[in-house]
Structure formats: C-alpha cells, structure tokens
C-alpha cells in the first residue's frame, strides 16, 4: 500500500508484491532518510515490524549508521520501479524464521539434501528511504542482506540500493563531461557510500 493509501498488491502471490511502479519517476538528487514505519502501514502484521526492529537493533547495516553520524547525505536517484516495503519486511521475517528453525538441527541438515538451506540469508534490513515529493515515498531505498555463520560467528553483508551511488548530480550530462577529479569524488556522498558498501561487503 502506498503512502496515499493506494493498494498495489493483495498478497504475496500478486505479481506486483515484490516490485511495482513508483508513484512518479524519481530522478535527481535526494536526501537519504532513515527508514521509519509509517502510520499508513497498519495493514502490515505487527510481527513483521517487530522482527525487522530486532534485526535493526542487533546488527549494523553501515548506511543506517552513516545516516545517524552525518548531518545530511545526498544521493542520485534514477528509477521508475520500487521494491515494496511489505515484500522486504516479509522476506526478513521469513528468512529469520527459517534460520532460527534450522540452527538447532544444522548438523543434521548439513549432511542431507537440504544442506543448501544453510546458505540462506539470516535477515534483510531496510536501511533508508527517500521522498520524491510530498506524496511519493520510496520506502526501500536500500537494504542490507545478512548471512550468519553460527560455527564461526561471522556476519557477511550484501547490499541492494534503489539509488545510484556511482552517479554525480549532473546525471543528465553523463558522457559529455570529463571524468571527476579526486576532490570531487572525495566530497561526493554517493561515492563515499559506495566505497563503504564495497568495503563492508567484502568483510567477514
């Protein structure tokens, strides 16, 4: 359901449950906002919100921490589709439930045809969102997908982003300008975010 109350999908089997057209084409510089639960989302079961809140409290998603530390982060948006908040919250709840169910019997699972299940994500956290305008909201601007290894106690991270950290504000002039200089890259919020994502995505 959108911020304006419009229903997009009517269940997880709906073809638009995971991804749907955004209210408006979101192009240009946007301020990255921390993810927050909206009052209009009261159709989402509280259990899904509670599960997401537990993950957000337990793990560091990097970008959410950076948003809290920095006064303001501006990135470049260029998209017409968006990930639905309901789908991300459902996926997080489902992965965490599967993981918590498998862990106590992981030694049995490891030597069975179901061993592939040990490689499933532990959880998915929505880290940020953006506003195209006063009525259009991209609730899932980026996510962190966590993988937990109970034997080594390591956490691996993968990231998805609806925005483009590699693009500059002059997105419409791409291909018509010289490459950015170091000083420009160093001061660009998107580039700094990209470097953090690459670094933390490679850490275990």
Buried (B, 14 or more C-beta within 10 A) or exposed (E): BBBEEEEBBEEEEBEBBBBBEBBEBBBEBBEBBEBEBEEBBEEBEEEBBEBBEEBBEEBBBBBBEBBEEEEEBBBBBBBEEBBBBBBBBBBBBBBBEBBEEBEEEBEEBEEEEEEEBBEEBBBBBBBBBBBBEEEBBBBBBBBBBBBBEEEEEEBBBBBBBBBBBEBBEEBEEEEEEEEEEEEEBEEBBBBBBBEBBEEBBEEE
